[in-house]
Amino acid sequence: MKLKSILGTAALLATVFVTNVQAQNTGKSTKARAEYIEVEPNVRLHITDLGEGKTVVLIHGYPLSDASWEYQYHPLIKAGYRVIGITLRGFGQSDKPYGKYDYDQFASDIKTVLDKLDIKDATLAGHSMGGAIALHYVAKYNSAHVSKLALFSAAAPLHTKRSDYPYPLFKKEDITQWIELNNNDRPALLNAVGEKFVLSATSVSPGIGAWLGSIEMQSSAYAMEQALIALRDEDLRGDLPKIKIPTLILHAKQDKIVSYELAEQMHKAIAGSQLIPFEKSGHASFIEEKDKFNAEFIKFLKQ
């Protein structure tokens, strides 16, 4: 009996050893990855963590979630990347606490996620408000965990006009009206944003439009209000000279939410950045022109 026990233990250890070696050789972990990361007590962020290889971190726009990157996840995995979509607090399936919803808070949350996952040498990418947050993260934390930056229709460095900065499409009063609409008829706000989100009524199918709407309605009304205040008031012009890593800017010339002129201003201010214009989409190039979008993004990742 003792011999059989010894042989059985040896066989078990051998199996474990072979399994670990196979996992190391394939680069795949045998453990399930976390779907929620706690960034502070009682605040967990939902993440999608897929694939193997160098890491790509995606930050969604307003008022979406990590689910909105569905048509980027598949191509990035197939191209050999690990892709992590982070849902900002207050949106999607992330927790929705009372408190701050400014760019400092969002950037801090991203830093905590990347710290806890021990991410190194990643590409950080963001769409719209998520692009502004990604830009602020790189400037605030001196590119911690990050070696490349990608800005997709980024609402940066300003989303509203100033007397010395005429490039944004909206005045402060316009966003204030959106805030009031959010607090009185949130579906009407989503409809107003949705009309400007795409190039035309036929740019995406009715199914895709309904899918995006279902993601938006998962957001907290309070988070949507506070994030609009951040979009209206934040000024990231001081962040631009702090960006020292390779940067890709993808932006549609006919974007009706974030002016293409903003992309040109960022391109001028971020040394060595690349600006790729899109001709057949609006604010949602990642869906409207997803094949070109994905190809240009992966090309940048491989550089």
Residue frames as qw, qx, qy, qz and C-alpha x, y, z in Angstrom:
[[0.000, 0.885, 0.466, 0.000, 0.00, 0.00, 0.00],
 [0.312, -0.784, 0.096, 0.528, 2.84, 2.35, 0.87],
 [0.401, -0.129, 0.594, 0.685, 4.53, 1.72, -2.49],
 [0.199, 0.616, 0.668, 0.367, 1.29, 2.34, -4.35],
 [0.150, -0.920, -0.278, 0.231, 0.80, 5.57, -2.42],
 [0.375, -0.582, 0.320, 0.647, 4.31, 6.71, -3.27],
 [0.338, 0.141, 0.693, 0.621, 3.84, 5.84, -6.94],
 [0.086, 0.782, 0.600, 0.143, 0.48, 7.61, -7.00],
 [0.227, -0.877, -0.067, 0.419, 1.96, 10.75, -5.47],
 [0.392, -0.345, 0.508, 0.685, 4.83, 10.67, -7.95],
 [0.277, 0.425, 0.718, 0.477, 2.40, 10.35, -10.86],
 [0.039, -0.899, -0.429, 0.081, 0.34, 13.27, -9.56],
 [0.306, -0.753, 0.165, 0.559, 3.43, 15.47, -9.19],
 [0.393, -0.056, 0.645, 0.653, 4.54, 14.51, -12.69],
 [0.187, 0.671, 0.660, 0.281, 1.13, 15.48, -14.08],
 [0.153, -0.928, -0.199, 0.274, 1.23, 18.84, -12.31],
 [0.403, -0.524, 0.386, 0.643, 4.78, 19.46, -13.58],
 [0.343, 0.220, 0.699, 0.587, 3.86, 18.64, -17.19],
 [0.068, 0.830, 0.546, 0.089, 0.75, 20.84, -16.97],
 [0.248, -0.867, 0.000, 0.433, 2.79, 23.77, -15.64],
 [0.405, -0.290, 0.547, 0.673, 5.44, 23.32, -18.34],
 [0.275, 0.490, 0.704, 0.434, 2.77, 23.21, -21.04],
 [0.051, -0.923, -0.366, 0.112, 1.20, 26.37, -19.65],
 [0.330, -0.715, 0.233, 0.570, 4.60, 28.11, -19.63],
 [0.406, -0.033, 0.664, 0.627, 5.34, 26.98, -23.17],
 [0.161, 0.635, 0.648, 0.388, 2.01, 28.28, -24.49],
 [0.096, 0.194, -0.130, 0.968, 2.15, 31.43, -22.38],
 [0.512, -0.470, -0.384, -0.608, -1.34, 30.66, -21.08],
 [0.219, -0.303, 0.664, -0.647, -2.34, 30.72, -17.44],
 [0.310, -0.232, -0.917, -0.100, -4.30, 27.77, -16.06],
 [0.055, -0.439, -0.623, 0.645, -6.13, 30.13, -13.67],
 [0.146, 0.779, 0.549, 0.264, -9.27, 32.03, -14.59],
 [0.272, 0.218, -0.074, 0.934, -8.71, 35.77, -14.87],
 [0.004, -0.466, -0.569, 0.678, -10.52, 38.21, -12.65],
 [0.136, 0.627, 0.591, 0.489, -13.59, 39.88, -14.09],
 [0.247, -0.928, -0.160, -0.229, -13.68, 42.52, -11.34],
 [0.567, 0.164, -0.361, 0.722, -10.81, 44.51, -9.82],
 [0.364, -0.839, -0.369, 0.164, -11.33, 46.40, -6.55],
 [0.427, 0.569, -0.062, 0.700, -9.85, 49.89, -6.85],
 [0.100, -0.361, 0.474, -0.797, -10.88, 51.04, -3.39],
 [0.127, 0.164, 0.893, -0.399, -13.08, 49.60, -0.63],
 [0.411, 0.543, 0.617, -0.395, -16.57, 48.90, -2.02],
 [0.457, 0.740, -0.144, -0.473, -15.62, 49.98, -5.56],
 [0.637, -0.082, 0.702, 0.308, -14.97, 47.27, -8.15],
 [0.362, 0.575, -0.334, -0.654, -14.39, 47.85, -11.86],
 [0.883, 0.252, 0.389, -0.075, -15.55, 45.36, -14.47],
 [0.023, 0.650, -0.601, -0.464, -12.87, 44.32, -16.92],
 [0.936, 0.331, 0.060, -0.103, -12.67, 42.09, -19.98],
 [0.244, -0.698, 0.650, 0.178, -9.30, 40.33, -20.10],
 [0.916, 0.320, 0.219, -0.104, -8.69, 38.19, -23.19],
 [0.705, 0.665, -0.205, 0.138, -5.85, 36.78, -25.27],
 [0.806, -0.391, 0.112, 0.430, -2.11, 36.33, -24.87],
 [0.601, 0.429, 0.119, 0.663, 0.92, 38.46, -25.72],
 [0.205, 0.053, -0.174, 0.962, 1.79, 42.13, -25.28],
 [0.003, -0.585, -0.715, 0.383, -0.98, 44.01, -23.53],
 [0.026, -0.366, -0.325, -0.872, -3.45, 46.47, -25.02],
 [0.053, -0.436, -0.680, 0.587, -5.64, 48.39, -22.56],
 [0.015, -0.445, -0.535, -0.718, -8.87, 49.93, -23.88],
 [0.011, 0.355, 0.518, -0.778, -10.83, 52.75, -22.21],
 [0.179, 0.598, 0.734, 0.268, -14.37, 53.31, -23.49],
 [0.022, 0.277, 0.108, 0.955, -16.07, 56.57, -24.31],
 [0.252, 0.176, 0.512, -0.802, -19.11, 58.31, -22.79],
 [0.530, -0.450, 0.522, -0.494, -21.46, 56.74, -21.71],
 [0.823, 0.207, -0.483, -0.216, -20.43, 53.23, -22.82],
 [0.755, -0.510, 0.401, -0.093, -18.49, 50.35, -21.21],
 [0.262, -0.461, 0.794, 0.298, -15.83, 47.75, -21.98],
 [0.628, 0.337, 0.700, -0.046, -18.52, 45.84, -23.93],
 [0.438, 0.833, 0.037, -0.335, -18.35, 48.49, -26.67],
 [0.000, -0.672, 0.674, 0.305, -14.96, 47.10, -27.81],
 [0.848, 0.090, 0.500, -0.153, -16.53, 43.84, -28.99],
 [0.790, 0.599, 0.108, 0.074, -15.33, 44.32, -32.57],
 [0.180, 0.815, -0.524, 0.170, -11.79, 45.11, -31.48],
 [0.664, -0.449, 0.572, -0.171, -11.36, 42.19, -29.06],
 [0.928, 0.205, 0.312, 0.013, -11.48, 39.49, -31.73],
 [0.641, 0.714, -0.155, 0.234, -8.98, 41.06, -34.19],
 [0.108, -0.805, 0.508, -0.286, -6.55, 41.96, -31.38],
 [0.786, -0.306, 0.523, -0.120, -6.60, 38.44, -29.96],
 [0.893, 0.386, 0.205, 0.105, -6.04, 36.96, -33.42],
 [0.420, 0.824, -0.257, 0.281, -3.14, 39.37, -33.98],
 [0.741, 0.053, -0.502, 0.443, -1.41, 38.00, -30.87],
 [0.004, 0.445, -0.324, 0.835, -2.27, 40.49, -28.14],
 [0.250, -0.449, -0.767, 0.383, -3.67, 40.35, -24.65],
 [0.088, -0.458, -0.224, -0.856, -6.45, 42.92, -24.55],
 [0.221, -0.400, -0.707, 0.539, -7.94, 44.38, -21.38],
 [0.127, -0.592, -0.343, -0.718, -11.07, 46.51, -21.53],
 [0.205, -0.211, -0.628, 0.721, -11.68, 48.55, -18.38],
 [0.160, -0.732, -0.529, -0.398, -15.13, 49.90, -17.55],
 [0.088, 0.371, -0.307, 0.872, -14.90, 53.19, -15.70],
 [0.034, -0.310, -0.766, 0.563, -16.66, 53.53, -12.34],
 [0.328, 0.431, 0.259, -0.800, -20.30, 54.48, -12.77],
 [0.553, 0.423, -0.390, -0.603, -20.68, 52.78, -16.15],
 [0.616, 0.200, -0.732, -0.210, -21.56, 49.35, -17.51],
 [0.833, -0.334, -0.440, -0.039, -21.12, 46.56, -14.98],
 [0.399, 0.225, -0.494, 0.739, -18.68, 48.50, -12.78],
 [0.278, -0.585, -0.623, 0.439, -19.75, 49.71, -9.36],
 [0.076, 0.671, 0.312, 0.669, -21.52, 53.06, -9.24],
 [0.439, -0.465, -0.511, 0.574, -20.60, 54.82, -6.00],
 [0.031, -0.984, -0.165, -0.056, -21.37, 58.36, -4.94],
 [0.601, -0.554, 0.187, 0.546, -18.25, 60.51, -5.19],
 [0.015, 0.694, -0.363, -0.621, -15.78, 61.97, -7.69],
 [0.766, 0.398, 0.480, 0.155, -16.04, 61.31, -11.41],
 [0.196, 0.917, -0.230, -0.260, -13.30, 63.56, -12.76],
 [0.740, 0.548, -0.385, 0.055, -10.27, 62.69, -14.89],
 [0.030, -0.585, 0.718, -0.377, -7.99, 62.40, -11.86],
 [0.699, -0.161, 0.557, -0.419, -10.29, 59.79, -10.31],
 [0.909, 0.375, 0.011, -0.182, -10.64, 57.81, -13.54],
 [0.497, 0.656, -0.538, 0.180, -6.86, 57.87, -14.10],
 [0.294, -0.489, 0.706, -0.419, -6.27, 56.74, -10.51],
 [0.863, 0.031, 0.368, -0.346, -8.63, 53.81, -11.00],
 [0.820, 0.524, -0.231, -0.017, -6.82, 52.75, -14.18],
 [0.169, 0.661, -0.661, 0.312, -3.49, 52.95, -12.35],
 [0.575, -0.319, 0.629, -0.414, -4.80, 50.68, -9.59],
 [0.931, 0.253, 0.149, -0.218, -6.03, 48.09, -12.11],
 [0.676, 0.618, -0.375, 0.140, -2.70, 48.05, -13.95],
 [0.140, -0.608, 0.678, -0.390, -0.82, 47.88, -10.65],
 [0.735, -0.176, 0.536, -0.378, -2.85, 44.93, -9.45],
 [0.922, 0.361, 0.111, -0.081, -2.53, 43.07, -12.75],
 [0.564, -0.520, 0.439, 0.468, 1.21, 43.86, -12.87],
 [0.669, 0.686, 0.262, 0.115, 0.94, 45.13, -16.44],
 [0.414, -0.564, 0.328, 0.634, 4.15, 46.18, -18.19],
 [0.156, -0.243, 0.607, 0.740, 4.93, 47.81, -21.54],
 [0.353, 0.553, 0.750, -0.084, 1.27, 48.14, -22.56],
 [0.038, 0.252, 0.375, 0.892, -0.44, 50.24, -25.18],
 [0.092, 0.491, 0.626, -0.599, -3.14, 52.40, -23.58],
 [0.002, 0.236, 0.567, 0.789, -5.96, 53.43, -25.91],
 [0.120, 0.469, 0.639, -0.598, -9.12, 55.42, -25.35],
 [0.115, 0.495, 0.630, 0.587, -12.16, 56.61, -27.28],
 [0.187, -0.778, -0.315, -0.511, -13.75, 60.06, -26.85],
 [0.461, -0.800, 0.207, -0.323, -13.81, 60.86, -23.10],
 [0.941, -0.252, 0.154, 0.168, -11.79, 57.66, -22.64],
 [0.685, 0.476, -0.020, 0.552, -9.15, 59.15, -24.93],
 [0.077, -0.822, 0.178, -0.536, -8.95, 62.25, -22.76],
 [0.771, -0.582, 0.207, -0.154, -8.61, 60.05, -19.69],
 [0.933, 0.079, 0.071, 0.345, -5.90, 57.93, -21.33],
 [0.409, 0.680, -0.108, 0.598, -4.00, 61.10, -22.25],
 [0.366, -0.785, 0.215, -0.450, -4.32, 62.39, -18.69],
 [0.936, -0.334, 0.100, 0.042, -3.19, 59.05, -17.26],
 [0.813, 0.290, -0.037, 0.504, 0.04, 59.05, -19.30],
 [0.164, 0.717, -0.159, 0.658, 0.80, 62.65, -18.31],
 [0.579, -0.693, 0.136, -0.407, -0.15, 62.26, -14.63],
 [0.879, -0.379, 0.289, 0.011, 1.70, 58.99, -14.02],
 [0.022, -0.728, 0.612, 0.307, 4.65, 59.49, -16.37],
 [0.666, 0.336, -0.564, -0.355, 3.62, 56.59, -18.63],
 [0.394, -0.316, 0.806, -0.309, 3.53, 54.04, -15.77],
 [0.649, 0.139, 0.741, -0.105, 2.91, 50.52, -17.19],
 [0.599, 0.728, 0.303, -0.139, 2.58, 52.06, -20.67],
 [0.493, -0.288, 0.447, 0.689, 4.90, 52.35, -23.68],
 [0.067, 0.213, 0.568, 0.792, 2.42, 53.55, -26.35],
 [0.246, 0.436, 0.473, -0.725, -0.72, 55.72, -26.45],
 [0.076, 0.292, 0.730, 0.613, -3.63, 55.62, -28.92],
 [0.196, 0.361, 0.352, -0.841, -6.31, 58.32, -29.07],
 [0.105, 0.352, 0.833, 0.415, -9.55, 57.51, -30.88],
 [0.150, -0.696, -0.417, -0.565, -11.80, 60.52, -31.54],
 [0.487, -0.292, -0.547, 0.615, -10.40, 61.80, -28.25],
 [0.147, -0.907, -0.316, -0.238, -12.27, 64.62, -26.50],
 [0.625, -0.576, 0.014, 0.526, -8.98, 66.31, -25.68],
 [0.345, 0.007, -0.622, 0.703, -7.36, 68.52, -24.67],
 [0.259, 0.184, 0.370, -0.873, -10.67, 70.46, -24.29],
 [0.173, 0.410, 0.878, 0.178, -14.24, 69.44, -25.10],
 [0.082, 0.885, 0.452, -0.079, -15.67, 72.96, -24.92],
 [0.429, 0.680, 0.053, 0.593, -14.59, 76.24, -26.48],
 [0.452, -0.632, -0.210, 0.593, -12.53, 78.81, -24.60],
 [0.198, 0.947, 0.011, -0.253, -11.79, 82.38, -25.59],
 [0.026, -0.740, 0.617, 0.269, -8.24, 81.29, -26.41],
 [0.218, -0.142, 0.950, 0.174, -9.17, 77.85, -27.79],
 [0.567, 0.286, -0.003, -0.773, -11.87, 77.83, -30.51],
 [0.240, 0.265, -0.868, -0.345, -11.38, 74.28, -31.86],
 [0.181, 0.200, 0.929, -0.255, -14.04, 72.26, -29.94],
 [0.108, -0.389, -0.684, -0.607, -17.52, 72.02, -31.44],
 [0.403, -0.697, -0.587, -0.082, -19.42, 72.80, -28.23],
 [0.063, -0.624, 0.259, -0.734, -19.72, 75.76, -25.92],
 [0.045, 0.065, -0.822, 0.564, -19.88, 75.25, -22.17],
 [0.520, 0.097, 0.259, -0.808, -23.57, 76.16, -22.26],
 [0.699, 0.178, -0.532, -0.443, -24.25, 73.31, -24.71],
 [0.474, 0.057, -0.850, 0.223, -22.90, 70.70, -22.31],
 [0.172, 0.010, 0.575, -0.800, -24.74, 72.37, -19.42],
 [0.671, 0.108, -0.114, -0.725, -27.96, 71.81, -21.40],
 [0.670, 0.126, -0.722, -0.115, -27.01, 68.14, -21.79],
 [0.159, 0.068, -0.795, 0.582, -26.51, 67.92, -18.03],
 [0.442, 0.078, 0.315, -0.836, -29.99, 69.34, -17.46],
 [0.736, 0.161, -0.406, -0.518, -31.41, 66.90, -20.01],
 [0.455, 0.146, -0.858, 0.190, -29.69, 64.01, -18.28],
 [0.000, 0.041, 0.722, -0.691, -31.32, 64.98, -14.99],
 [0.497, 0.246, 0.252, -0.793, -34.80, 65.41, -16.46],
 [0.872, 0.371, 0.098, -0.304, -35.08, 63.01, -19.44],
 [0.434, -0.526, 0.669, 0.295, -32.05, 60.73, -19.71],
 [0.660, 0.306, 0.648, 0.225, -33.34, 58.79, -22.74],
 [0.365, 0.917, 0.158, -0.004, -33.70, 62.13, -24.55],
 [0.198, -0.831, 0.467, 0.229, -30.04, 62.88, -23.79],
 [0.584, -0.173, 0.747, 0.266, -28.95, 59.50, -25.15],
 [0.578, 0.637, 0.497, 0.113, -31.01, 60.15, -28.26],
 [0.150, 0.977, -0.093, -0.116, -29.40, 63.59, -28.71],
 [0.340, -0.637, 0.645, 0.250, -25.91, 62.13, -28.32],
 [0.667, 0.116, 0.720, 0.149, -26.80, 59.16, -30.53],
 [0.533, 0.804, 0.260, -0.048, -27.86, 61.39, -33.42],
 [0.148, 0.918, -0.364, -0.057, -24.38, 62.93, -33.48],
 [0.685, -0.452, 0.565, 0.083, -22.51, 59.70, -32.67],
 [0.666, 0.136, 0.637, 0.363, -22.48, 58.29, -36.19],
 [0.151, -0.129, 0.418, 0.886, -21.99, 59.85, -39.62],
 [0.458, -0.053, -0.351, -0.815, -25.54, 59.15, -40.79],
 [0.751, -0.133, 0.314, -0.566, -28.66, 57.19, -39.88],
 [0.958, 0.232, -0.108, -0.130, -27.43, 54.30, -42.03],
 [0.191, 0.714, -0.648, 0.181, -23.82, 54.23, -40.77],
 [0.096, -0.180, 0.942, -0.268, -24.66, 51.38, -38.41],
 [0.359, -0.292, -0.809, -0.362, -27.45, 48.82, -38.51],
 [0.550, -0.569, -0.070, -0.607, -30.51, 49.18, -36.28],
 [0.900, -0.287, -0.316, 0.092, -29.24, 46.17, -34.33],
 [0.592, 0.126, -0.296, 0.738, -25.90, 47.80, -33.60],
 [0.122, -0.504, 0.044, -0.854, -27.67, 51.02, -32.60],
 [0.750, -0.509, -0.186, -0.380, -29.93, 49.14, -30.19],
 [0.853, -0.111, -0.340, 0.379, -26.91, 47.27, -28.78],
 [0.342, 0.291, -0.245, 0.859, -25.08, 50.53, -28.07],
 [0.399, -0.532, -0.056, -0.744, -28.21, 51.98, -26.48],
 [0.856, -0.403, -0.308, -0.097, -28.51, 48.99, -24.16],
 [0.684, 0.016, -0.338, 0.646, -24.91, 49.52, -23.00],
 [0.061, 0.428, -0.098, 0.896, -25.53, 53.22, -22.37],
 [0.595, -0.544, -0.176, -0.565, -28.58, 52.57, -20.21],
 [0.815, -0.250, -0.441, 0.281, -26.45, 50.50, -17.82],
 [0.345, 0.322, -0.285, 0.834, -24.74, 53.72, -16.75],
 [0.250, -0.574, -0.579, 0.523, -25.56, 55.51, -13.53],
 [0.133, 0.882, 0.329, 0.310, -27.48, 58.76, -14.08],
 [0.413, -0.885, 0.081, 0.200, -25.31, 60.37, -11.41],
 [0.641, -0.276, 0.443, 0.563, -22.09, 59.19, -13.08],
 [0.444, 0.555, 0.487, 0.507, -23.34, 60.45, -16.42],
 [0.083, -0.976, -0.172, -0.100, -24.03, 63.87, -14.90],
 [0.516, -0.760, 0.249, 0.307, -20.64, 64.09, -13.19],
 [0.658, -0.010, 0.505, 0.558, -18.76, 62.86, -16.25],
 [0.318, 0.773, 0.383, 0.392, -20.47, 65.51, -18.37],
 [0.268, -0.960, 0.033, 0.077, -19.28, 68.13, -15.89],
 [0.633, -0.444, 0.431, 0.466, -15.74, 66.77, -16.31],
 [0.558, 0.393, 0.522, 0.511, -16.07, 66.85, -20.10],
 [0.093, 0.933, 0.273, 0.217, -17.31, 70.43, -19.89],
 [0.296, -0.948, 0.116, -0.028, -14.71, 71.78, -17.47],
 [0.800, -0.350, 0.294, 0.389, -11.47, 69.76, -17.68],
 [0.372, 0.892, -0.245, -0.083, -8.50, 71.37, -19.47],
 [0.909, -0.195, 0.257, 0.262, -5.69, 69.03, -20.52],
 [0.497, 0.840, -0.151, 0.159, -3.60, 71.45, -22.56],
 [0.231, -0.792, 0.547, -0.141, -0.87, 71.22, -19.92],
 [0.845, -0.164, 0.508, -0.021, -0.74, 67.44, -20.38],
 [0.790, 0.613, 0.008, -0.026, 0.20, 67.51, -24.06],
 [0.287, 0.783, -0.532, 0.148, 3.93, 68.38, -23.65],
 [0.505, -0.474, 0.676, -0.252, 4.23, 65.56, -21.09],
 [0.935, 0.218, 0.241, -0.141, 3.43, 62.85, -23.65],
 [0.051, -0.723, 0.639, 0.258, 6.79, 61.35, -24.59],
 [0.528, -0.040, 0.844, 0.083, 5.75, 57.94, -25.92],
 [0.015, -0.047, -0.723, -0.689, 4.69, 56.92, -29.46],
 [0.344, 0.397, 0.526, -0.669, 1.14, 58.13, -30.02],
 [0.088, 0.261, 0.785, 0.555, -1.47, 57.23, -32.64],
 [0.306, 0.355, 0.309, -0.828, -4.43, 59.52, -33.34],
 [0.081, 0.298, 0.847, 0.433, -7.39, 58.08, -35.28],
 [0.157, 0.496, 0.385, -0.762, -10.11, 60.63, -36.02],
 [0.382, 0.565, 0.675, 0.283, -12.92, 61.11, -38.54],
 [0.181, 0.097, 0.162, 0.965, -12.96, 64.35, -40.49],
 [0.362, -0.419, -0.386, -0.738, -16.76, 64.54, -40.18],
 [0.369, -0.294, -0.767, 0.434, -16.95, 63.79, -36.45],
 [0.213, -0.668, -0.299, -0.647, -19.95, 65.74, -35.07],
 [0.678, -0.695, -0.236, 0.041, -19.03, 65.35, -31.41],
 [0.561, -0.622, 0.217, 0.500, -15.27, 65.96, -31.35],
 [0.429, 0.865, -0.123, -0.231, -13.87, 68.24, -34.03],
 [0.893, 0.265, 0.009, 0.362, -11.18, 66.94, -36.35],
 [0.196, 0.831, -0.229, 0.468, -9.39, 70.22, -35.60],
 [0.632, -0.673, 0.330, -0.196, -8.77, 68.91, -32.09],
 [0.952, 0.005, 0.207, 0.224, -6.98, 65.90, -33.57],
 [0.580, 0.656, -0.050, 0.481, -4.82, 68.25, -35.62],
 [0.205, -0.852, 0.275, -0.394, -3.99, 70.31, -32.54],
 [0.831, -0.448, 0.328, -0.030, -2.98, 67.19, -30.59],
 [0.886, 0.312, 0.115, 0.322, -0.92, 65.97, -33.53],
 [0.316, 0.797, -0.176, 0.484, 1.00, 69.26, -33.53],
 [0.382, -0.768, 0.328, -0.395, 1.52, 69.25, -29.77],
 [0.873, -0.314, 0.373, -0.016, 2.53, 65.58, -29.25],
 [0.071, 0.701, -0.634, -0.319, 5.99, 65.09, -30.69],
 [0.009, 0.262, -0.938, -0.226, 6.25, 62.24, -33.18],
 [0.547, 0.265, 0.652, -0.454, 2.54, 61.43, -33.12],
 [0.064, 0.079, 0.804, 0.586, 0.76, 59.88, -36.10],
 [0.449, 0.350, 0.323, -0.756, -2.61, 61.20, -37.30],
 [0.103, 0.126, 0.892, 0.422, -4.77, 58.94, -39.49],
 [0.417, 0.148, 0.082, -0.893, -7.95, 60.55, -40.86],
 [0.279, 0.288, 0.916, 0.013, -11.18, 58.64, -41.48],
 [0.141, 0.056, -0.357, -0.922, -13.46, 59.72, -44.32],
 [0.480, -0.222, -0.664, -0.528, -16.52, 57.44, -44.01],
 [0.502, -0.449, -0.701, 0.232, -17.44, 57.61, -40.34],
 [0.234, -0.846, -0.042, -0.477, -18.43, 59.98, -37.57],
 [0.324, -0.697, 0.504, -0.395, -17.56, 59.70, -33.89],
 [0.843, -0.207, 0.462, -0.184, -17.78, 55.89, -33.97],
 [0.462, 0.622, -0.586, -0.236, -15.03, 54.95, -36.42],
 [0.179, -0.325, 0.914, -0.163, -14.30, 51.87, -34.32],
 [0.551, 0.309, 0.734, -0.249, -17.69, 50.54, -35.46],
 [0.543, 0.737, 0.104, -0.390, -18.50, 52.47, -38.65],
 [0.585, 0.680, -0.442, -0.028, -15.12, 51.79, -40.29],
 [0.775, -0.529, 0.339, -0.076, -14.00, 48.94, -38.06],
 [0.927, 0.210, 0.114, 0.289, -11.89, 47.13, -40.68],
 [0.418, 0.705, -0.162, 0.549, -9.75, 50.19, -41.39],
 [0.425, -0.783, 0.241, -0.384, -9.75, 51.12, -37.71],
 [0.905, -0.350, 0.241, 0.026, -8.52, 47.71, -36.59],
 [0.835, 0.367, 0.033, 0.408, -5.92, 47.49, -39.35],
 [0.207, 0.788, -0.202, 0.543, -4.43, 50.91, -38.53],
 [0.587, -0.702, 0.270, -0.299, -4.41, 50.17, -34.81],
 [0.955, -0.152, 0.205, 0.149, -2.71, 46.78, -35.20],
 [0.659, 0.585, -0.065, 0.469, -0.19, 48.32, -37.61],
 [0.103, -0.820, 0.287, -0.484, 0.71, 50.85, -34.91],
 [0.811, -0.503, 0.257, -0.151, 0.97, 48.10, -32.27],
 [0.946, 0.111, 0.130, 0.275, 3.47, 46.19, -34.42],
 [0.382, 0.833, -0.179, 0.359, 5.73, 49.20, -34.99]]
